[in-house]
C-alpha cells in the first residue's frame, strides 16, 4: 500500500513537472491537448514502472534439500537454526568444534559438513550450522533484528544447547567477526580459535541491492524501504525473493579470485547492518586463549585485515596455507596443541592473488 501511494505521489509530481517544462499554448484547445498528451506519456511510463515495482518475480527456494544428518535448534533467542553434528567414533577431545561460516548472509551447510567433518576423525564432535536468516535456517519477520549482536547471542545459546563448557571455534571470512565478538564478550567460554581469512574487525562488508548491475525499480524500492522501515521492506518483498536476489550479488572477491556462489544465501541477513560491538578491541587485548589467524592465497578478504586481526589479539599466531589441504593440516595441528609453521613476512608471499 505504501509503495502504491508512493507511485501515485511520484506520478502527480511528474505530471506537474512536465506541465511546467512543456511550453503552454495560447489557445485553450492547445492547452487541453498538451495536458492530454503529457498524461498519456506519463500513464505509459507509470504503467511500466508500477508493473516492474509491484509485480514480484517468480523465484525458487534457494536453500536446497536437507543435508544428511540435518537437525534444528530452537534457541531461547527465538532463532531456529539448521545444523549438522558430525560425531567421532569415540570422543577424545572434550571441547567440540563449532564452525562459523563466512558471509555475511552466506551459508553452505553441505560443503562445511564435508570439509570440517573430517575433524571428527581426531576425536572432536563437530558442529556446523547456518546462522539465522541464511541457508536452511529460519528467517526473521523483521530484518532489523539481524546483526552481529543477534549472532553472538545465538552462538552462546548454541554452546548451552550442546552442553559444552568451552568451544573450539573455527571461523572463516565474516564468521571471524562473530568469533572475535564472542571471544571478546566471554573469553572463558572458548578453548581455541582459528580465524581463516578473517574479515576486518571495524567495518562490516555487507552486500547491497544496488550491486551486480543496474537495479530494477523493484529493488530500488526495497533498498529505500530498508533504509527507513525494514519491516515494510519485508512486507513488500519476501524472503524468497531477497534470497534469490542475494544469491546473484557479487561478494567482493578480487578479480583474480572468482567467487563460488554459496548454496544458501540469506537476503535480508546479508543486507543487515553489522557494526562491531563497543570495546571489541579492548576485549580482544585481554584474550589469553590460543588463537591462530590463517590466510589463504585467494579469497575476498584483504591481507591487511588478517594482519590487523592478528595484531589485535596478543600472542595470536599467523600461518599461510597455500591450499585447502595445507589449511586442514594446520587446523588439525593447532587444535591438537601441536606447533604450526608461522609466516613472519610483512607482505604476502609469491603466488598470493587476493586483495592487499
C-alpha positions as CSV (number, residue, x, y, z in Angstrom):
1,X,0.0,0.0,0.0
2,X,2.8,2.4,0.8
3,X,4.6,1.6,-2.4
4,X,1.4,2.2,-4.4
5,X,0.9,5.5,-2.6
6,X,4.5,6.5,-3.4
7,X,3.9,5.7,-7.1
8,X,0.8,7.9,-7.1
9,X,2.6,10.8,-5.4
10,X,5.5,10.4,-7.8
11,X,3.1,10.3,-10.8
12,X,1.5,13.6,-9.6
13,X,4.9,15.3,-9.2
14,X,6.0,14.0,-12.6
15,X,2.8,15.3,-14.3
16,X,3.2,18.8,-12.7
17,X,6.8,18.9,-13.7
18,X,6.1,18.0,-17.3
19,X,3.4,20.7,-17.4
20,X,6.0,23.2,-16.3
21,X,8.6,22.0,-18.8
22,X,6.4,21.9,-21.9
23,X,5.6,25.4,-23.3
24,X,2.0,26.5,-22.6
25,X,0.0,27.2,-25.8
26,X,-2.1,30.3,-26.0
27,X,-5.3,28.6,-27.3
28,X,-7.4,26.8,-24.8
29,X,-7.7,23.7,-27.1
30,X,-3.9,23.7,-27.3
31,X,-3.6,23.7,-23.5
32,X,-6.0,20.8,-23.3
33,X,-4.2,18.9,-26.0
34,X,-0.9,19.5,-24.2
35,X,-2.3,18.1,-20.9
36,X,-3.8,15.1,-22.6
37,X,-0.5,14.2,-24.4
38,X,1.5,14.6,-21.2
39,X,-1.0,12.5,-19.3
40,X,-0.8,9.7,-22.0
41,X,3.0,9.7,-21.9
42,X,3.1,9.7,-18.1
43,X,0.5,6.9,-18.0
44,X,2.7,4.7,-20.2
45,X,5.8,5.4,-18.0
46,X,4.0,4.9,-14.7
47,X,2.4,1.7,-16.0
48,X,5.8,0.2,-16.8
49,X,7.4,1.4,-13.6
50,X,4.4,0.3,-11.5
51,X,4.4,-3.1,-13.1
52,X,8.2,-3.6,-12.6
53,X,7.9,-2.4,-9.0
54,X,4.8,-4.0,-7.7
55,X,5.0,-7.4,-9.5
56,X,7.1,-9.9,-7.6
57,X,9.3,-12.2,-9.7
58,X,8.8,-15.9,-9.8
59,X,11.6,-17.5,-7.6
60,X,12.5,-20.9,-6.4
61,X,13.7,-21.9,-3.0
62,X,17.5,-21.4,-2.8
63,X,18.4,-23.4,0.2
64,X,18.1,-26.8,-1.4
65,X,17.2,-30.2,0.1
66,X,18.1,-31.1,3.7
67,X,21.7,-32.2,4.3
68,X,22.4,-35.7,5.6
69,X,22.0,-35.6,9.4
70,X,20.5,-32.2,9.4
71,X,18.7,-31.2,12.6
72,X,17.3,-28.0,14.1
73,X,18.0,-25.9,17.2
74,X,15.1,-23.9,18.6
75,X,17.0,-21.4,20.7
76,X,15.8,-19.2,23.6
77,X,16.8,-16.2,21.4
78,X,13.9,-17.2,19.1
79,X,16.2,-18.3,16.3
80,X,15.7,-21.7,14.6
81,X,19.0,-22.9,13.2
82,X,19.7,-25.8,10.9
83,X,22.8,-27.7,12.0
84,X,24.6,-31.0,11.5
85,X,26.6,-32.8,14.2
86,X,29.4,-35.0,12.9
87,X,30.2,-37.4,15.7
88,X,33.6,-39.2,16.2
89,X,33.7,-42.9,16.8
90,X,34.8,-42.0,20.3
91,X,35.1,-38.5,21.8
92,X,38.6,-38.0,22.9
93,X,38.6,-34.2,22.8
94,X,36.3,-32.6,25.4
95,X,35.7,-29.3,23.6
96,X,33.6,-29.6,20.5
97,X,34.4,-27.8,17.3
98,X,31.9,-25.2,16.2
99,X,32.2,-23.9,12.6
100,X,31.2,-20.3,11.8
101,X,30.6,-19.8,8.1
102,X,31.6,-16.7,6.1
103,X,29.3,-14.1,4.7
104,X,27.6,-12.0,5.7
105,X,24.4,-13.7,4.7
106,X,26.2,-16.8,3.2
107,X,25.9,-20.4,4.2
108,X,26.8,-23.7,2.8
109,X,25.9,-26.4,5.3
110,X,26.7,-29.3,2.9
111,X,30.2,-28.0,2.0
112,X,31.0,-27.1,5.6
113,X,29.9,-30.6,6.8
114,X,32.0,-32.3,4.1
115,X,35.2,-30.3,4.8
116,X,35.2,-29.7,8.6
117,X,33.5,-33.0,9.4
118,X,36.9,-34.6,8.8
119,X,37.9,-33.2,12.2
120,X,35.7,-35.9,13.8
121,X,38.4,-38.4,12.9
122,X,40.6,-36.6,15.5
123,X,38.1,-37.2,18.3
124,X,36.1,-34.0,18.2
125,X,32.3,-33.6,18.0
126,X,32.0,-31.2,15.1
127,X,29.0,-28.8,14.7
128,X,28.3,-26.8,11.5
129,X,25.3,-24.6,11.3
130,X,23.6,-21.9,9.2
131,X,23.4,-18.6,11.0
132,X,19.9,-17.2,11.4
133,X,18.4,-15.9,8.2
134,X,20.8,-17.9,6.0
135,X,20.8,-21.2,4.3
136,X,18.5,-23.7,5.8
137,X,17.9,-21.8,9.0
138,X,14.7,-19.8,9.6
139,X,14.2,-16.2,8.6
140,X,13.2,-13.5,11.0
141,X,10.0,-11.5,10.4
142,X,11.7,-8.2,10.9
143,X,15.0,-7.6,9.0
144,X,16.1,-5.1,11.7
145,X,16.5,-8.0,14.1
146,X,19.5,-9.3,12.1
147,X,23.0,-8.3,13.2
148,X,26.2,-9.2,14.9
149,X,24.7,-8.9,18.4
150,X,22.0,-11.5,17.5
151,X,24.6,-13.9,16.1
152,X,26.7,-13.6,19.3
153,X,23.6,-14.4,21.4
154,X,22.7,-17.3,19.2
155,X,26.2,-18.7,19.5
156,X,26.1,-18.6,23.3
157,X,22.7,-20.3,23.1
158,X,24.3,-23.0,20.9
159,X,27.0,-23.6,23.5
160,X,24.4,-24.1,26.2
161,X,22.3,-26.3,23.9
162,X,25.2,-28.8,23.3
163,X,26.2,-28.7,26.9
164,X,29.8,-27.6,26.4
165,X,31.8,-25.6,28.9
166,X,34.1,-24.3,26.2
167,X,34.1,-24.3,22.4
168,X,36.8,-24.6,19.8
169,X,35.7,-22.0,17.2
170,X,36.7,-22.3,13.6
171,X,35.6,-19.2,11.6
172,X,36.0,-18.1,8.0
173,X,35.6,-14.6,6.5
174,X,32.8,-12.6,8.2
175,X,32.3,-15.5,10.6
176,X,35.7,-14.4,12.1
177,X,34.0,-11.1,13.2
178,X,31.4,-13.2,15.0
179,X,34.1,-15.4,16.6
180,X,36.0,-12.2,17.6
181,X,32.9,-10.6,19.1
182,X,32.1,-13.8,21.0
183,X,35.7,-14.2,22.2
184,X,35.8,-10.6,23.4
185,X,32.5,-11.0,25.3
186,X,33.3,-14.2,27.0
187,X,36.9,-15.4,26.7
188,X,36.4,-18.1,29.3
189,X,33.9,-19.9,27.1
190,X,36.4,-20.5,24.3
191,X,39.2,-23.1,24.3
192,X,40.9,-22.4,20.9
193,X,40.1,-20.2,17.9
194,X,41.0,-20.4,14.3
195,X,40.3,-17.4,12.1
196,X,40.6,-18.3,8.4
197,X,40.9,-15.3,6.1
198,X,39.2,-13.1,8.6
199,X,37.1,-10.0,7.6
200,X,38.1,-6.7,9.1
201,X,37.2,-6.0,12.7
202,X,35.9,-2.5,12.4
203,X,33.8,-2.4,9.3
204,X,31.3,-5.0,8.1
205,X,31.4,-5.9,4.4
206,X,27.7,-6.1,3.6
207,X,26.0,-6.7,0.3
208,X,23.9,-4.1,-1.4
209,X,20.8,-4.5,-3.6
210,X,22.4,-1.9,-5.9
211,X,25.4,-4.2,-6.7
212,X,25.5,-6.5,-9.6
213,X,24.5,-4.3,-12.4
214,X,21.6,-1.8,-12.9
215,X,19.0,-2.4,-10.3
216,X,15.3,-2.9,-11.2
217,X,12.7,-0.4,-10.0
218,X,11.5,-3.0,-7.5
219,X,15.0,-3.4,-5.9
220,X,15.3,0.4,-5.7
221,X,12.0,0.4,-3.8
222,X,13.3,-2.4,-1.4
223,X,16.6,-0.6,-1.0
224,X,14.8,2.6,0.0
225,X,12.4,0.9,2.4
226,X,15.2,-0.9,4.1
227,X,16.8,2.4,5.0
228,X,13.7,3.8,6.5
229,X,11.5,0.9,7.7
230,X,12.9,-2.6,7.3
231,X,9.6,-4.3,8.3
232,X,7.8,-2.5,5.4
233,X,10.6,-3.8,3.0
234,X,10.0,-7.3,4.3
235,X,6.2,-7.0,3.7
236,X,6.8,-5.6,0.2
237,X,9.4,-8.2,-0.9
238,X,9.5,-11.6,0.9
239,X,12.5,-13.7,2.0
240,X,12.4,-16.0,-1.0
241,X,12.7,-13.0,-3.4
242,X,15.5,-11.4,-1.5
243,X,17.3,-14.7,-1.0
244,X,17.2,-15.2,-4.8
245,X,18.5,-11.7,-5.4
246,X,21.3,-12.1,-2.9
247,X,22.5,-15.3,-4.5
248,X,23.4,-13.3,-7.6
249,X,25.2,-10.4,-5.9
250,X,29.0,-10.1,-6.1
251,X,30.7,-10.9,-2.8
252,X,33.7,-8.6,-3.2
253,X,36.3,-11.1,-4.3
254,X,39.3,-9.9,-6.2
255,X,39.1,-10.3,-10.0
256,X,41.7,-13.0,-9.9
257,X,39.8,-14.9,-7.2
258,X,36.4,-15.8,-8.7
259,X,33.8,-16.3,-6.0
260,X,31.8,-19.6,-5.9
261,X,28.1,-18.9,-5.2
262,X,27.1,-20.2,-1.9
263,X,24.2,-22.7,-1.7
264,X,22.2,-20.8,0.8
265,X,22.4,-17.0,0.6
266,X,20.3,-15.1,3.1
267,X,18.9,-11.9,1.5
268,X,17.9,-9.8,4.5
269,X,20.5,-11.3,6.8
270,X,23.3,-10.4,4.3
271,X,22.0,-6.8,3.9
272,X,21.8,-6.1,7.7
273,X,24.0,-3.5,9.3
274,X,26.6,-5.3,11.4
275,X,28.6,-2.7,13.4
276,X,31.2,-4.1,15.7
277,X,30.4,-4.0,19.4
278,X,31.9,-1.3,21.6
279,X,35.0,-2.3,23.3
280,X,35.8,-5.1,20.8
281,X,39.5,-4.4,20.6
282,X,39.8,-3.8,24.3
283,X,38.2,-7.1,24.9
284,X,40.4,-8.9,22.4
285,X,43.5,-7.4,24.0
286,X,42.7,-9.3,27.2
287,X,42.3,-12.7,25.5
288,X,44.5,-15.5,26.7
289,X,43.1,-18.4,24.7
290,X,45.3,-19.6,21.8
291,X,44.3,-18.0,18.5
292,X,45.6,-18.8,15.0
293,X,45.0,-16.5,12.1
294,X,45.3,-18.2,8.7
295,X,45.5,-16.6,5.3
296,X,45.0,-18.4,2.0
297,X,46.2,-17.4,-1.5
298,X,43.0,-16.2,-2.9
299,X,39.8,-15.0,-1.2
300,X,37.5,-12.0,-0.7
301,X,39.2,-10.6,2.4
302,X,42.4,-8.5,2.4
303,X,45.8,-9.3,3.7
304,X,45.7,-6.1,5.7
305,X,42.5,-7.3,7.5
306,X,44.2,-10.6,8.6
307,X,47.3,-8.7,9.8
308,X,45.1,-6.3,11.8
309,X,43.2,-9.1,13.5
310,X,46.5,-10.8,14.4
311,X,47.8,-7.5,15.9
312,X,44.6,-7.0,17.9
313,X,44.9,-10.4,19.8
314,X,48.1,-10.8,21.9
315,X,50.0,-13.9,21.1
316,X,47.9,-14.8,18.1
317,X,49.8,-17.0,15.6
318,X,49.8,-16.3,11.9
319,X,50.0,-19.0,9.2
320,X,49.8,-19.1,5.4
321,X,48.2,-22.0,3.8
322,X,48.6,-22.3,0.1
323,X,45.9,-24.9,-0.4
324,X,42.9,-26.3,1.4
325,X,44.9,-29.4,2.3
326,X,47.6,-27.3,3.9
327,X,44.9,-25.4,5.8
328,X,43.3,-28.6,7.1
329,X,46.7,-29.8,8.3
330,X,47.4,-26.5,10.1
331,X,43.9,-26.6,11.6
332,X,44.3,-30.1,12.9
333,X,47.8,-29.4,14.4
334,X,46.6,-26.2,16.1
335,X,43.5,-27.7,17.7
336,X,45.6,-30.6,19.0
337,X,48.1,-28.2,20.5
338,X,50.9,-29.0,18.1
339,X,53.1,-26.3,16.6
340,X,52.1,-24.7,13.3
341,X,54.7,-23.2,10.9
342,X,54.4,-19.4,11.3
343,X,54.5,-16.9,8.5
344,X,56.7,-14.0,9.5
345,X,56.7,-11.9,6.3
346,X,55.4,-8.4,6.4
347,X,54.0,-8.7,2.9
348,X,52.2,-11.6,1.1
349,X,54.3,-14.4,-0.3
350,X,54.8,-15.0,-4.0
351,X,51.7,-16.6,-5.5
352,X,49.2,-14.6,-3.4
353,X,46.4,-13.3,-5.6
354,X,43.9,-11.9,-3.1
355,X,43.3,-8.2,-2.2
356,X,46.1,-6.5,-0.2
